[in-house]
Amino acid sequence: QYLIVAYDAQDKDAPKRRLEAREAHLALIAKYKAAGHMKMGAALLDEGGAMVGSTLIVDFDTEEALESWLDEEPYLLQKVWEDVQITPCKIAPSFVNG
């Protein structure tokens, strides 16, 4: 399992790119969620409530499988996410079954 923290680009066109890529991003997330890989996701917000990034907990058996998803992720391909941090993690059992 991996924790993904992805911050959006800060240029003036970044919000427009996010909106343009959003439908494809959500469709890909739905595909991977149906396959059991997407465990949780949330938008990162600034103090005013505007989206500034995303966070996900994903479950892939290998780093290669994780990279395969990232290679097709619209928010990366369309340069919405600029700073992506990936950290191995493990969801605590009390959250999985609770």
For each residue, the residues with C-beta under 8 A, 3 or more apart:
1: 39 57 58 59 60 88 89 90 91
2: 57 58 59 60 66 86 87 88 89
3: 55 56 57 86 87 88 89
4: 54 55 56 57 58 84 85 86
5: 44 53 54 55 84 85 87
6: 53 54 55 56 75 81 83 84 85
7: 44 52 53 81 82 83 84
8: 14 15 18 51 52 53 80 81 82
9: 14 17 79 80 81 82
10: 14 82
11: 14
12:
13: 16 17
14: 8 9 10 11 17 18 79 80 82
15: 8 18 19 50 51
16: 13 19 20
17: 9 13 14 20 21 78 79 80
18: 8 14 15 21 22 51 75 80
19: 15 16 22
20: 16 17 78
21: 17 18 24 25 74 75 77 78 80
22: 18 19 25 26
23: 26 27
24: 21 27 28 74
25: 21 22 28 29 73 74 75 80
26: 22 23 29 30
27: 23 24 30 31
28: 24 25 31 32 69 72 73 74
29: 25 26 32 33 38 41
30: 26 27 33 34
31: 27 28 34 35
32: 28 29 35 37 38 58 69
33: 29 30 36 37 38
34: 30 31
35: 31 32
36: 33 59
37: 32 33 58 59 60 65 69
38: 29 32 33 41 56 58 59
39: 1 56 57 58 59 91
40: 56 57
41: 29 38 54 55 56 57
42: 54 55 56
43: 51 53 54
44: 5 7 51 52 53 54 55
45: 49 50 51 52
46: 49 50 52
47:
48:
49: 45 46
50: 15 45 46
51: 8 15 18 43 44 45 54
52: 7 8 44 45 46
53: 5 6 7 8 43 44 81 83
54: 4 5 6 41 42 43 44 51 75 81
55: 3 4 5 6 41 42 44
56: 3 4 6 38 39 40 41 42
57: 1 2 3 4 39 40 41 89 91
58: 1 2 4 32 37 38 39 66 69
59: 1 2 36 37 38 39
60: 1 2 37 63 65 66 69
61: 65
62: 65 66
63: 60 66 67
64: 67 68
65: 37 60 61 62 68 69
66: 2 58 60 62 63 69 70 86
67: 63 64 70 71
68: 64 65 71 72
69: 28 32 37 58 60 65 66 72 73
70: 66 67 73 76 84
71: 67 68
72: 28 68 69 77
73: 25 28 69 70 76 77 81
74: 21 24 25 28 77 78 80
75: 6 18 21 25 54 78 80 81
76: 70 73 79 80 81 84
77: 21 72 73 74
78: 17 20 21 74 75
79: 9 14 17 76 82
80: 8 9 14 17 18 21 25 74 75 76
81: 6 7 8 9 53 54 73 75 76 84
82: 7 8 9 10 14 79
83: 6 7 53
84: 4 5 6 7 70 76 81
85: 4 5 6
86: 2 3 4 66
87: 2 3 5
88: 1 2 3
89: 1 2 3 57
90: 1
91: 1 39 57 95 96
92: 95 96
93: 96 97
94: 97 98
95: 91 92 98
96: 91 92 93
97: 93 94
98: 94 95
